[in-house]
């Protein structure tokens, strides 16, 4: 169906078109003698147009026609599949840039051959229907359509691999005389010369034979000559990141082909691997540090105050890079999870329902802000049906904060006890007695995966923290079918073999190889930055050949 005052138009599977005039109440219909009608589009109308009923109709046989419902006989004056009789049309719509009535209508057509066409429709009634359709080269200059995702599958994969391996920006440049002068695909075989010089030089171990890159470049040479690989904007973006590491190139290639989850994975991979290495390093240093301060109560209390102040500072500092936009969906660091949790708390604060109150309490306990959680629990009105479980949690949580707060909570609860209600209070009781691993397991069993990760990031370290992330990754992989987010969680947990096995089980051997290559580069950079050059064993060439 389609509607524009005063017409309401309907097409059916038998190829019949019926329309109503909602002002006069008149209706009419006719048969197109074609297959079913898939789409009806009204043409744009400007001041002075004699007709408001011009429609473009797309049929199920991938042909189209143009009718004027305001004419005496719409079928006799129709334009049946004009201008491109051999083209199968997948979609069509009118170009809405017409401003004067003497300008021709322009129809946009997407063909099954990956083409995009602009067809002019002249509506002058003095011209017979056979010559109504015109094309004006002066007005519409043919331009290349730079959409690699429309390439044949094999050519699209070739371009993706070339962008991932790294090609010099000069490869995208071509002479204007080559563009649109002739169809490069119909020319005879040409000698391209050695195209391997276009590939960037790298110290990383090679993937496969170098002749493969040359073969891929030869396949893509006709596209390059026609200027349809990348437009100038995307080419300049690629030239800016091509020498900034493998992950940047992999993310660019994924984004160009619409795989945004994969692009986010490559962008987060360096931080996840760095996070895993930091955790493993701090784990060994914490053991020695704990043995040196064991038994010194005054020093321990001082350290607790320092840790508390650092935690509060982390809550107030927003990570503008990883905590905004779509990257926040792959958060795994303590600061990122804290920032996201603190951002959700005001949302729940604006809601008055009991469910919103419980969510706020969950967030506050996961962040370790037990004082605010106790205050929120004690603010539950005595007539509320959830006052008793809230009061029970308030008493237990307050005992983990201070004696005075515990006494105050007991006094308030003793005066206002009501009936019990079901809740996730067991999680908070476990937190009050320091059983954070069991609390995380309970939250994960209840489906609160982000709450469990936030709680683990606040209180757990080492293998206990990694277990929570690894179980979350398994759920994301099998439950949510999000392989890229699961891979980030596996890397953050230090479970690189599981990440590699996930890629192999999903039949991504090429991505598995690129994953190893990226990890190799990131680890080399981290090693080089953390140690002086004279302390790193072996030469740069030897280190680069070790995968």
C-alpha positions as CSV (number, residue, x, y, z in Angstrom):
1,X,0.0,0.0,0.0
2,X,1.0,3.6,-0.4
3,X,-0.7,6.9,0.6
4,X,-0.4,10.6,-0.4
5,X,-3.3,13.0,-0.3
6,X,-5.7,12.4,-1.9
7,X,-4.8,8.9,-3.1
8,X,-4.7,5.6,-1.2
9,X,-3.2,2.9,-3.5
10,X,-3.1,-0.9,-3.0
11,X,-1.5,-3.6,-5.1
12,X,-2.1,-7.3,-4.8
13,X,-0.4,-10.6,-5.7
14,X,-2.4,-10.9,-8.9
15,X,-0.9,-7.6,-10.3
16,X,-4.1,-5.6,-9.8
17,X,-3.9,-1.9,-8.7
18,X,-6.8,-0.2,-6.9
19,X,-6.9,3.3,-5.6
20,X,-9.2,5.6,-3.8
21,X,-9.6,9.4,-3.8
22,X,-10.2,10.2,-0.1
23,X,-11.6,13.7,-0.9
24,X,-14.2,12.7,-3.6
25,X,-14.8,9.2,-2.4
26,X,-14.3,7.8,-5.9
27,X,-12.3,4.6,-6.5
28,X,-11.0,2.7,-9.5
29,X,-8.8,-0.3,-10.4
30,X,-7.0,-1.9,-13.3
31,X,-4.9,-5.0,-13.9
32,X,-1.3,-4.7,-14.9
33,X,-1.2,-8.3,-16.3
34,X,2.0,-8.8,-14.5
35,X,3.2,-10.7,-11.4
36,X,2.4,-9.6,-7.9
37,X,3.2,-6.1,-6.8
38,X,6.0,-5.7,-4.2
39,X,6.5,-1.9,-3.8
40,X,4.6,1.3,-4.7
41,X,6.3,4.7,-4.5
42,X,4.7,8.1,-5.1
43,X,6.8,10.6,-7.1
44,X,7.8,13.9,-5.5
45,X,5.4,16.8,-6.1
46,X,6.3,20.5,-6.5
47,X,4.2,23.6,-6.9
48,X,2.5,23.7,-10.3
49,X,2.5,20.0,-11.0
50,X,-0.6,18.9,-13.0
51,X,-0.7,15.5,-11.3
52,X,-0.3,14.1,-7.8
53,X,-0.8,10.5,-8.7
54,X,2.4,9.4,-10.4
55,X,3.6,6.1,-9.0
56,X,6.5,3.8,-9.6
57,X,5.5,0.1,-9.1
58,X,8.0,-2.7,-8.5
59,X,6.8,-6.2,-9.4
60,X,7.9,-9.6,-8.0
61,X,9.5,-10.5,-11.4
62,X,12.1,-7.7,-10.7
63,X,10.6,-5.3,-13.3
64,X,9.0,-2.0,-12.8
65,X,6.5,0.4,-14.4
66,X,5.4,4.0,-14.0
67,X,1.7,5.0,-13.9
68,X,-0.2,8.2,-13.6
69,X,-3.4,7.6,-11.6
70,X,-4.7,11.1,-12.5
71,X,-4.8,10.3,-16.3
72,X,-7.8,8.9,-18.1
73,X,-6.2,5.5,-18.8
74,X,-3.2,4.8,-16.5
75,X,-2.4,1.5,-18.1
76,X,-2.3,3.0,-21.7
77,X,0.0,5.8,-20.7
78,X,2.3,3.7,-18.6
79,X,6.0,3.4,-19.0
80,X,6.7,-0.3,-18.9
81,X,10.2,-1.1,-17.6
82,X,11.9,1.8,-19.4
83,X,15.5,2.5,-20.1
84,X,17.0,-0.8,-18.7
85,X,15.0,-3.7,-20.2
86,X,17.7,-6.3,-19.2
87,X,18.2,-5.2,-15.7
88,X,16.6,-7.0,-12.7
89,X,15.5,-4.4,-10.2
90,X,15.9,-5.2,-6.5
91,X,14.7,-1.8,-5.1
92,X,13.6,1.6,-6.4
93,X,12.7,5.0,-5.0
94,X,12.3,8.6,-6.3
95,X,15.1,11.1,-5.9
96,X,13.6,14.0,-3.9
97,X,15.7,16.8,-5.2
98,X,13.2,18.2,-7.7
99,X,12.3,21.9,-7.0
100,X,10.6,23.1,-10.2
101,X,7.8,21.6,-12.3
102,X,9.9,21.8,-15.5
103,X,12.6,19.6,-14.0
104,X,12.3,15.9,-14.9
105,X,11.6,13.2,-12.3
106,X,14.5,11.0,-11.3
107,X,14.1,7.4,-10.3
108,X,16.8,5.6,-8.3
109,X,17.2,1.9,-9.2
110,X,19.3,-0.8,-7.4
111,X,19.9,-3.7,-9.8
112,X,20.7,-7.3,-9.1
113,X,24.0,-6.8,-10.9
114,X,25.2,-4.6,-8.0
115,X,24.5,-1.5,-10.1
116,X,23.0,1.8,-9.0
117,X,21.2,3.8,-11.7
118,X,19.5,7.2,-12.0
119,X,16.8,7.3,-14.6
120,X,15.2,10.5,-15.7
121,X,11.4,10.5,-16.4
122,X,10.0,13.3,-18.6
123,X,6.3,13.8,-17.9
124,X,5.6,16.2,-20.8
125,X,2.2,15.1,-22.2
126,X,3.1,16.5,-25.7
127,X,5.7,13.9,-26.2
128,X,4.5,10.4,-27.0
129,X,5.1,7.6,-24.5
130,X,7.8,5.9,-26.5
131,X,10.2,8.9,-26.1
132,X,9.3,10.1,-22.7
133,X,12.3,8.7,-21.0
134,X,15.5,10.7,-21.4
135,X,19.0,10.6,-20.0
136,X,21.0,13.8,-19.6
137,X,24.7,13.2,-19.4
138,X,25.4,16.9,-18.8
139,X,23.4,16.7,-15.6
140,X,24.3,13.3,-14.2
141,X,28.0,12.5,-14.7
142,X,28.7,8.7,-14.1
143,X,30.7,8.2,-11.0
144,X,32.2,5.1,-9.5
145,X,30.3,3.5,-6.7
146,X,32.9,2.7,-4.0
147,X,31.2,-0.1,-2.1
148,X,33.5,-3.1,-1.7
149,X,30.7,-5.0,0.0
150,X,28.9,-5.2,-3.4
151,X,31.9,-6.9,-5.0
152,X,31.7,-10.6,-5.9
153,X,32.5,-12.7,-2.8
154,X,35.9,-13.8,-3.9
155,X,37.0,-10.3,-4.9
156,X,35.6,-8.8,-1.6
157,X,37.6,-11.4,0.4
158,X,40.7,-10.5,-1.6
159,X,40.3,-6.8,-0.9
160,X,39.6,-7.5,2.8
161,X,42.9,-9.6,3.1
162,X,44.8,-6.8,1.3
163,X,43.6,-4.2,3.7
164,X,44.4,-6.4,6.6
165,X,47.9,-7.2,5.5
166,X,48.6,-3.6,4.7
167,X,48.8,-1.8,1.4
168,X,50.5,1.5,0.6
169,X,48.2,4.5,0.2
170,X,49.6,5.0,-3.3
171,X,47.9,1.8,-4.5
172,X,44.5,3.6,-4.3
173,X,45.7,6.4,-6.6
174,X,44.9,6.0,-10.3
175,X,45.1,8.3,-13.3
176,X,41.9,10.1,-14.1
177,X,42.3,9.0,-17.7
178,X,41.9,5.4,-16.5
179,X,38.6,6.1,-14.8
180,X,35.5,5.5,-16.8
181,X,37.3,5.6,-20.0
182,X,36.6,2.0,-20.8
183,X,35.4,-1.1,-19.0
184,X,38.5,-2.6,-17.4
185,X,36.8,-5.9,-16.9
186,X,36.2,-6.4,-20.6
187,X,39.8,-5.5,-21.7
188,X,42.2,-8.2,-22.6
189,X,44.8,-9.5,-20.1
190,X,47.3,-6.9,-19.2
191,X,50.8,-7.1,-17.7
192,X,50.6,-5.5,-14.3
193,X,54.2,-5.9,-13.4
194,X,55.4,-6.7,-9.9
195,X,52.7,-5.4,-7.6
196,X,54.3,-6.6,-4.3
197,X,56.0,-3.3,-3.9
198,X,52.6,-1.9,-3.0
199,X,52.5,-4.0,0.2
200,X,53.8,-2.3,3.3
201,X,57.0,-3.6,4.9
202,X,56.7,-5.2,8.3
203,X,58.9,-7.1,10.7
204,X,56.2,-9.5,11.7
205,X,56.3,-13.1,10.5
206,X,54.7,-13.5,7.1
207,X,51.4,-15.3,6.6
208,X,51.6,-17.6,3.7
209,X,53.6,-17.0,0.5
210,X,54.3,-13.4,-0.6
211,X,53.1,-14.3,-4.1
212,X,49.5,-14.6,-2.7
213,X,49.4,-10.9,-2.1
214,X,50.5,-10.2,-5.6
215,X,47.7,-12.5,-7.0
216,X,45.1,-10.7,-4.9
217,X,46.4,-7.3,-6.1
218,X,46.1,-8.5,-9.8
219,X,42.5,-9.6,-9.2
220,X,41.7,-6.2,-7.8
221,X,43.5,-4.2,-10.5
222,X,40.4,-3.6,-12.7
223,X,38.6,-2.2,-9.7
224,X,41.5,0.1,-8.8
225,X,41.7,1.4,-12.4
226,X,38.0,2.3,-12.3
227,X,38.5,4.0,-9.0
228,X,35.9,1.9,-7.2
229,X,38.0,0.4,-4.4
230,X,37.6,3.2,-1.7
231,X,36.4,6.7,-2.0
232,X,38.9,9.5,-1.2
233,X,37.6,9.9,2.4
234,X,38.0,6.2,3.3
235,X,41.3,6.0,1.5
236,X,42.7,9.0,3.5
237,X,41.5,7.3,6.7
238,X,43.2,4.1,5.7
239,X,46.5,5.9,4.9
240,X,46.3,7.5,8.4
241,X,46.1,4.1,10.2
242,X,47.9,1.7,7.9
243,X,51.2,2.1,9.8
244,X,49.6,2.1,13.3
245,X,49.6,-1.6,13.8
246,X,47.8,-4.7,12.7
247,X,44.8,-4.2,15.0
248,X,44.0,-0.8,13.4
249,X,44.1,-2.3,9.9
250,X,42.0,-5.3,10.9
251,X,39.4,-3.0,12.5
252,X,39.3,-0.8,9.4
253,X,38.8,-3.8,7.1
254,X,36.0,-5.2,9.3
255,X,34.2,-1.8,9.5
256,X,34.4,-1.3,5.7
257,X,32.6,-4.6,5.3
258,X,30.0,-3.9,8.0
259,X,31.3,-6.3,10.7
260,X,31.2,-3.7,13.5
261,X,31.4,-6.3,16.3
262,X,34.6,-7.6,14.8
263,X,36.0,-4.1,14.5
264,X,35.3,-3.4,18.1
265,X,37.1,-6.7,19.0
266,X,40.3,-5.6,17.2
267,X,40.1,-2.2,18.8
268,X,39.8,-3.7,22.3
269,X,42.3,-6.5,21.8
270,X,45.5,-4.5,22.8
271,X,43.8,-3.3,26.0
272,X,42.5,-6.7,26.8
273,X,46.0,-8.3,26.3
274,X,47.6,-5.6,28.3
275,X,45.0,-6.1,31.0
276,X,45.7,-9.8,31.2
277,X,49.5,-9.2,31.4
278,X,49.0,-6.6,34.1
279,X,46.9,-9.0,36.1
280,X,49.4,-11.7,35.9
281,X,52.2,-9.3,36.9
282,X,50.3,-7.8,39.8
283,X,49.3,-11.3,41.0
284,X,53.0,-12.3,41.6
285,X,53.9,-8.9,43.2
286,X,50.8,-9.0,45.5
287,X,52.0,-12.3,47.1
288,X,55.3,-10.7,48.2
289,X,53.6,-7.5,49.2
290,X,51.1,-9.3,51.4
291,X,53.8,-11.3,53.3
292,X,55.7,-8.1,54.1
293,X,52.7,-6.3,55.6
294,X,51.1,-9.3,57.4
295,X,50.6,-8.7,61.1
296,X,51.0,-4.9,60.9
297,X,47.4,-3.7,61.7
298,X,48.1,0.0,61.5
299,X,49.8,-0.3,58.2
300,X,47.0,-2.4,56.9
301,X,44.4,0.1,57.9
302,X,46.4,2.8,56.1
303,X,46.5,0.8,53.0
304,X,42.8,0.1,53.1
305,X,42.1,3.9,53.3
306,X,44.4,4.5,50.3
307,X,42.6,1.8,48.3
308,X,39.3,3.3,49.3
309,X,40.3,6.7,48.2
310,X,41.7,5.4,44.9
311,X,38.4,3.5,44.3
312,X,36.4,6.7,44.9
313,X,38.6,8.6,42.5
314,X,38.2,5.9,39.8
315,X,34.4,6.2,40.2
316,X,34.6,10.0,39.4
317,X,36.9,9.8,36.4
318,X,35.3,8.8,33.2
319,X,37.2,6.8,30.6
320,X,36.2,8.8,27.6
321,X,37.7,6.4,25.1
322,X,36.4,3.0,26.2
323,X,33.3,4.0,28.1
324,X,31.5,5.8,25.4
325,X,29.8,4.6,22.3
326,X,29.8,0.9,21.2
327,X,33.1,0.2,22.8
328,X,31.4,0.3,26.2
329,X,29.7,-3.0,25.3
330,X,33.1,-4.7,25.5
331,X,34.1,-3.2,28.8
332,X,36.2,-5.5,31.0
333,X,38.5,-3.2,33.1
334,X,37.6,-2.2,36.6
335,X,37.5,1.5,35.8
336,X,35.3,0.9,32.7
337,X,32.8,-1.4,34.6
338,X,32.7,1.1,37.5
339,X,32.0,4.0,35.1
340,X,29.2,2.1,33.4
341,X,27.7,1.1,36.8
342,X,27.8,4.7,38.1
343,X,26.1,5.8,34.8
344,X,23.3,3.3,35.3
345,X,22.6,4.3,39.0
346,X,21.0,7.7,38.1
347,X,18.8,6.0,35.6
348,X,17.4,3.7,38.2
349,X,17.1,6.7,40.6
350,X,14.6,8.3,38.3
351,X,12.2,5.3,38.5
352,X,9.9,4.7,41.5
353,X,9.3,1.0,41.1
354,X,10.6,-1.6,43.5
355,X,12.5,-3.3,40.6
356,X,14.4,0.0,40.0
357,X,15.3,0.2,43.7
358,X,16.6,-3.4,43.7
359,X,18.8,-2.6,40.7
360,X,20.2,0.5,42.4
361,X,21.1,-1.6,45.4
362,X,22.8,-4.3,43.2
363,X,24.9,-1.6,41.5
364,X,26.0,0.0,44.8
365,X,26.9,-3.3,46.4
366,X,28.8,-4.3,43.2
367,X,30.7,-1.0,43.4
368,X,31.6,-1.6,47.1
369,X,29.6,1.4,48.2
370,X,27.9,-0.4,51.2
371,X,27.1,2.9,53.0
372,X,24.9,4.1,50.2
373,X,23.3,0.7,49.9
374,X,22.4,0.5,53.6
375,X,21.0,4.0,53.5
376,X,18.9,3.1,50.4
377,X,17.7,-0.1,52.1
378,X,16.7,1.7,55.3
379,X,14.7,4.3,53.3
380,X,12.2,1.6,52.3
381,X,8.8,2.6,53.7
382,X,7.5,0.3,56.5
383,X,4.3,-0.4,54.7
384,X,6.2,-1.7,51.7
385,X,6.0,-5.4,51.0
386,X,9.8,-5.6,50.5
387,X,10.7,-3.9,53.8
388,X,11.6,-7.0,55.7
389,X,14.2,-8.5,53.2
390,X,15.6,-5.0,52.7
391,X,15.9,-4.5,56.4
392,X,17.6,-7.8,56.8
393,X,20.2,-6.9,54.2
394,X,20.7,-3.5,55.7
395,X,21.5,-5.0,59.1
396,X,24.0,-7.5,57.6
397,X,25.7,-5.0,55.3
398,X,25.9,-2.4,58.0
399,X,27.9,-4.8,60.2
400,X,30.6,-4.8,57.4
401,X,30.9,-1.0,57.5
402,X,31.1,0.2,61.1
403,X,29.7,-0.5,64.5
404,X,27.8,2.7,64.7
405,X,26.0,2.2,61.4
406,X,25.2,-1.4,62.4
407,X,23.6,-0.2,65.7
408,X,21.6,2.5,63.8
409,X,20.3,-0.1,61.3
410,X,19.3,-2.5,64.0
411,X,17.3,0.3,65.8
412,X,15.5,1.3,62.6
413,X,14.7,-2.3,61.6
414,X,13.5,-3.2,65.1
415,X,10.9,-0.5,65.0
416,X,9.6,-1.3,61.5
417,X,9.7,-5.0,60.8
418,X,7.2,-6.4,58.3
419,X,6.6,-9.5,56.3
420,X,9.3,-11.1,54.1
421,X,9.5,-11.2,50.3
422,X,11.6,-13.0,47.7
423,X,14.8,-11.2,46.6
424,X,18.4,-11.7,45.8
425,X,19.4,-10.9,49.3
426,X,21.7,-14.0,49.5
427,X,24.1,-12.2,47.2
428,X,24.5,-9.3,49.5
429,X,24.8,-11.5,52.6
430,X,27.7,-13.3,50.9
431,X,29.3,-9.9,50.1
432,X,29.0,-8.9,53.8
433,X,31.0,-11.9,54.9
434,X,33.6,-11.7,52.1
435,X,32.3,-14.6,50.0
436,X,32.6,-12.7,46.7
437,X,33.3,-15.7,44.5
438,X,30.1,-17.4,45.6
439,X,28.2,-14.1,45.2
440,X,29.5,-13.8,41.6
441,X,28.4,-17.4,40.9
442,X,24.9,-16.6,42.3
443,X,24.6,-13.5,40.2
444,X,25.7,-15.4,37.1
445,X,23.2,-18.2,37.8
446,X,20.5,-15.5,38.0
447,X,21.5,-14.1,34.6
448,X,23.1,-10.9,36.1
449,X,26.4,-11.3,34.1
450,X,27.4,-7.6,34.1
451,X,26.7,-7.3,37.8
452,X,28.8,-10.3,38.5
453,X,31.7,-8.9,36.4
454,X,31.5,-5.6,38.2
455,X,31.5,-7.3,41.6
456,X,34.4,-9.5,40.6
457,X,36.4,-6.4,39.3
458,X,35.9,-4.7,42.6
459,X,36.7,-7.6,45.0
460,X,38.4,-10.5,43.2
461,X,41.9,-10.9,41.8
462,X,44.0,-13.4,39.9
463,X,42.4,-16.8,38.9
464,X,39.1,-16.0,40.8
465,X,38.6,-12.9,38.7
466,X,39.6,-14.7,35.6
467,X,37.1,-17.5,36.3
468,X,34.2,-15.0,36.4
469,X,35.2,-13.5,33.1
470,X,35.8,-16.9,31.5
471,X,32.3,-18.1,32.5
472,X,30.8,-14.9,31.2
473,X,32.6,-15.4,27.9
474,X,31.2,-18.9,27.6
475,X,27.7,-17.5,28.1
476,X,28.2,-14.7,25.6
477,X,29.5,-17.2,23.0
478,X,26.9,-19.9,23.4
479,X,23.9,-17.9,24.7
480,X,24.1,-14.6,22.9
481,X,26.0,-15.9,19.8
482,X,28.4,-12.9,20.0
483,X,31.7,-14.4,19.2
484,X,33.7,-11.1,19.2
485,X,32.6,-10.0,22.6
486,X,33.3,-13.5,24.0
487,X,36.8,-13.3,22.5
488,X,37.5,-10.0,24.3
489,X,36.4,-11.5,27.6
490,X,38.6,-14.6,27.0
491,X,41.6,-12.4,26.3
492,X,40.9,-10.2,29.3
493,X,40.8,-13.4,31.5
494,X,44.1,-14.6,30.1
495,X,42.4,-17.6,28.4
496,X,44.2,-17.2,25.0
497,X,43.9,-20.9,24.1
498,X,40.1,-20.7,24.6
499,X,40.0,-17.6,22.4
500,X,42.0,-19.4,19.7
501,X,39.9,-22.5,19.9
502,X,36.7,-20.4,19.6
503,X,38.0,-19.0,16.3
504,X,38.9,-22.4,15.0
505,X,35.6,-24.0,16.0
506,X,33.8,-21.2,14.2
507,X,35.8,-22.0,11.0
508,X,37.8,-18.8,11.0
509,X,41.4,-20.1,10.3
510,X,42.4,-16.8,8.7
511,X,41.1,-14.8,11.6
512,X,42.9,-17.1,14.0
513,X,46.2,-16.5,12.2
514,X,45.6,-12.7,12.3
515,X,44.7,-13.0,16.0
516,X,48.1,-14.7,16.6
517,X,49.8,-12.0,14.6
518,X,48.1,-9.2,16.5
519,X,49.0,-10.8,19.9
520,X,52.6,-11.2,18.7
521,X,52.8,-7.5,17.8
522,X,51.1,-6.2,21.0
523,X,53.2,-8.4,23.2
524,X,56.4,-7.2,21.5
525,X,55.4,-3.6,21.9
526,X,54.6,-4.2,25.6
527,X,57.9,-6.0,26.2
528,X,59.8,-3.2,24.4
529,X,58.1,-0.4,26.4
530,X,58.4,-2.1,29.8
531,X,62.1,-3.1,29.5
532,X,65.2,-1.2,28.2
533,X,66.4,-2.2,24.8
534,X,69.6,-3.8,26.2
535,X,67.6,-6.1,28.5
536,X,65.4,-7.6,25.7
537,X,67.0,-10.8,24.5
538,X,67.9,-11.3,20.9
539,X,67.9,-8.9,18.0
540,X,64.8,-7.3,16.5
541,X,64.8,-9.7,13.6
542,X,65.0,-12.7,15.9
543,X,62.2,-11.4,18.1
544,X,60.0,-10.7,15.1
545,X,60.4,-14.2,13.7
546,X,59.3,-15.8,17.1
547,X,55.5,-16.3,17.0
